[in-house]
Amino acid sequence: LLYLHNNFLGLGCTFGVGLISSIAAFVGTYANDWSAHSFDGIWVSSYTEEVYTKPQYRISSYTVGMTAAMLWHMKQKHHSDFKLSDGAARILIAAAVAGLVYLIFCAYSAYLLQPCSYFQESTNENPCGSNWSVFARAWYVGFTRFAWAICLAPIVLLSGNNQGEMVQGVLAHPLWNPFAKLTFAVYLLHITILNVW
């Protein structure tokens, strides 16, 4: 509704909600010792219960998606023929892909030690799991989901504008169609199966 009333106000507030959600996840992790790393024992148990299913912590990626949709709508409405220069589009795609690759591998060190047992906490005497400091875990829990969506947004927007280069070609290939349908079906069913289990 804000966007329909004032495009820029809607954009700013939507993106702002995502940023507030990320900050809340950062603060919550710092206060409650959460961890998104699956080997972190009691830290990941509390994360699963208190964060993973809570919309106030998960909404950040949705807000980035909504912001991207608003930007696309504004572009189509006011400047439907607008395209970035080829060089700018390539730089933006390369930066987005580099960001995604970094986010995939930045948690590598969290899986080098033996896993903590379900109710175990990593200590100096008996390190396990990620053994990351609470500050590092807070950054990871708070901002990786938000950053992931921010990296995806330019790929989606540039691909919609037919400027996605090779990334657009790979993602648009018909080979992915059956996998897309399968993963969407799994997405719809998995939480019910997890809860029943």
ROSEKOL-878587 format. One record per residue (C-alpha): y, x, z; residue in one letter; residue number from 1. Coordinates in steps of 0.001 Angstrom, whole numbers. Example, Ala and Ser with C-alpha at 12.3 -4.5 7.8 and 13.67 -1.06 7.14 Angstrom:
BEGIN
{{-4500,12300,7800},'A',1};
{{-1060,13670,7140},'S',2};
//
This chain:
BEGIN
{{0,0,0},'L',1};
{{2382,2852,769},'L',2};
{{1629,4397,-2614},'Y',3};
{{2367,1129,-4410},'L',4};
{{5640,819,-2503},'H',5};
{{6666,4465,-2974},'N',6};
{{4428,6875,-4881},'N',7};
{{5572,10032,-3111},'F',8};
{{5459,8469,338},'L',9};
{{1901,7293,-348},'G',10};
{{900,10746,-1588},'L',11};
{{2402,12506,1404},'G',12};
{{963,10147,4004},'C',13};
{{-2514,10163,2457},'T',14};
{{-2646,13951,2286},'F',15};
{{-1119,14093,5787},'G',16};
{{-3918,11943,7214},'V',17};
{{-6426,14429,5782},'G',18};
{{-4575,17342,7339},'L',19};
{{-4390,15552,10717},'I',20};
{{-8131,14845,10507},'S',21};
{{-8824,18543,9892},'S',22};
{{-6589,19573,12780},'I',23};
{{-8368,17052,15037},'A',24};
{{-11747,18538,14053},'A',25};
{{-10388,22039,14755},'F',26};
{{-9075,21029,18195},'V',27};
{{-12219,19039,18990},'G',28};
{{-14437,21992,18122},'T',29};
{{-12342,24294,20256},'Y',30};
{{-12545,21885,23200},'A',31};
{{-16195,20801,22843},'N',32};
{{-18049,23810,21365},'D',33};
{{-19188,22034,18200},'W',34};
{{-20850,23838,15312},'S',35};
{{-21707,22749,11787},'A',36};
{{-24286,25542,11426},'H',37};
{{-27805,24166,11604},'S',38};
{{-29181,27132,13625},'F',39};
{{-26682,26749,16481},'D',40};
{{-28840,24776,18908},'G',41};
{{-26893,22753,21436},'I',42};
{{-23602,23343,19602},'W',43};
{{-24925,21694,16430},'V',44};
{{-26579,18903,18438},'S',45};
{{-23222,17879,19892},'S',46};
{{-21578,18281,16453},'Y',47};
{{-24141,15930,14905},'T',48};
{{-23557,13277,17567},'E',49};
{{-19801,13584,18011},'E',50};
{{-18471,14667,14603},'V',51};
{{-20842,14285,11673},'Y',52};
{{-20882,10481,11596},'T',53};
{{-17316,9898,12802},'K',54};
{{-14810,8845,10124},'P',55};
{{-11823,10378,11901},'Q',56};
{{-13341,13824,11284},'Y',57};
{{-14827,13168,7846},'R',58};
{{-11920,11402,6174},'I',59};
{{-10141,14594,5092},'S',60};
{{-12158,14996,1883},'S',61};
{{-11674,11308,1041},'Y',62};
{{-7915,11640,1445},'T',63};
{{-7856,14564,-978},'V',64};
{{-9799,12427,-3460},'G',65};
{{-7354,9561,-3005},'M',66};
{{-4414,11958,-3404},'T',67};
{{-5926,13276,-6645},'A',68};
{{-6379,9696,-7895},'A',69};
{{-2753,8921,-7074},'M',70};
{{-1602,12045,-8927},'L',71};
{{-3718,11046,-11921},'W',72};
{{-2284,7522,-11850},'H',73};
{{1281,8865,-11724},'M',74};
{{561,11281,-14567},'K',75};
{{-974,8557,-16754},'Q',76};
{{1820,6097,-15981},'K',77};
{{4813,8397,-16494},'H',78};
{{3611,11373,-18577},'H',79};
{{327,10378,-20222},'S',80};
{{525,13196,-22803},'D',81};
{{1357,15937,-20304},'F',82};
{{-874,18999,-20314},'K',83};
{{-570,22295,-18494},'L',84};
{{-369,25405,-20606},'S',85};
{{-3787,26858,-21441},'D',86};
{{-3091,29901,-19271},'G',87};
{{-2047,27836,-16255},'A',88};
{{-5085,25577,-16633},'A',89};
{{-7424,28593,-16802},'R',90};
{{-5853,30169,-13717},'I',91};
{{-6122,26896,-11785},'L',92};
{{-9770,26382,-12793},'I',93};
{{-10622,30003,-11934},'A',94};
{{-8910,29709,-8536},'A',95};
{{-10733,26442,-7805},'A',96};
{{-14124,27891,-8747},'V',97};
{{-13419,31046,-6719},'A',98};
{{-12502,28867,-3736},'G',99};
{{-15717,26857,-4046},'L',100};
{{-17836,30015,-4307},'V',101};
{{-16090,31445,-1238},'Y',102};
{{-16719,28250,741},'L',103};
{{-20390,28302,-230},'I',104};
{{-20933,31885,909},'F',105};
{{-18379,32287,3739},'C',106};
{{-20908,31022,6283},'A',107};
{{-23564,33561,5261},'Y',108};
{{-23290,35431,8557},'S',109};
{{-24094,32245,10480},'A',110};
{{-27741,32509,9420},'Y',111};
{{-28524,36184,10055},'L',112};
{{-29837,35832,13614},'L',113};
{{-32849,33864,14795},'Q',114};
{{-32188,30119,15166},'P',115};
{{-31285,28807,18608},'C',116};
{{-33713,26281,20021},'S',117};
{{-32501,22687,20133},'Y',118};
{{-30981,22962,23641},'F',119};
{{-30089,26667,23566},'Q',120};
{{-26636,28199,23471},'E',121};
{{-25976,31662,22064},'S',122};
{{-25020,34205,24728},'T',123};
{{-24242,37923,24726},'N',124};
{{-27582,38612,26416},'E',125};
{{-29558,36396,24038},'N',126};
{{-27651,35936,20758},'P',127};
{{-28979,33341,18343},'C',128};
{{-27734,31031,15639},'G',129};
{{-24387,31941,14140},'S',130};
{{-23127,33593,17335},'N',131};
{{-19662,32826,15948},'W',132};
{{-16781,32553,18376},'S',133};
{{-15526,29062,19134},'V',134};
{{-12351,29905,17194},'F',135};
{{-14346,30790,14049},'A',136};
{{-16448,27641,14402},'R',137};
{{-13274,25584,14876},'A',138};
{{-11827,26900,11608},'W',139};
{{-15097,26219,9815},'Y',140};
{{-15600,22686,11179},'V',141};
{{-11932,21807,10876},'G',142};
{{-11016,23019,7444},'F',143};
{{-13976,23722,5133},'T',144};
{{-14476,20069,4155},'R',145};
{{-10746,19701,3445},'F',146};
{{-10645,22987,1501},'A',147};
{{-13745,22029,-508},'W',148};
{{-12097,18806,-1671},'A',149};
{{-8852,20628,-2465},'I',150};
{{-10815,23046,-4675},'C',151};
{{-12597,20173,-6439},'L',152};
{{-9399,18222,-7139},'A',153};
{{-7940,20505,-9849},'P',154};
{{-11327,20676,-11586},'I',155};
{{-11498,16871,-11681},'V',156};
{{-7873,16437,-12732},'L',157};
{{-7977,19115,-15422},'L',158};
{{-11307,17822,-16738},'S',159};
{{-9817,14329,-16936},'G',160};
{{-7013,15868,-18969},'N',161};
{{-9604,17633,-21184},'N',162};
{{-8453,21035,-19923},'Q',163};
{{-11447,21872,-17748},'G',164};
{{-12659,24666,-20002},'E',165};
{{-16256,25794,-19560},'M',166};
{{-16555,24123,-16130},'V',167};
{{-15868,20738,-17712},'Q',168};
{{-18471,21422,-20402},'G',169};
{{-21140,22324,-17859},'V',170};
{{-20385,19385,-15553},'L',171};
{{-20198,16858,-18403},'A',172};
{{-23513,17886,-19958},'H',173};
{{-25981,14955,-20305},'P',174};
{{-28645,17070,-18565},'L',175};
{{-27046,16098,-15223},'W',176};
{{-27292,12301,-15735},'N',177};
{{-30733,11743,-14154},'P',178};
{{-29891,14065,-11256},'F',179};
{{-26598,12261,-10659},'A',180};
{{-28375,8909,-10471},'K',181};
{{-31062,10321,-8196},'L',182};
{{-28612,11974,-5785},'T',183};
{{-26506,8814,-5616},'F',184};
{{-29621,6801,-4711},'A',185};
{{-30529,9387,-2061},'V',186};
{{-26964,9259,-735},'Y',187};
{{-27215,5492,-311},'L',188};
{{-30570,5685,1501},'L',189};
{{-30601,8931,3455},'H',190};
{{-28632,7901,6546},'I',191};
{{-30840,4834,7050},'T',192};
{{-33947,6992,6778},'I',193};
{{-32479,9557,9188},'L',194};
{{-31590,6871,11717},'N',195};
{{-35043,5245,11502},'V',196};
{{-36692,8666,11850},'W',197};
//
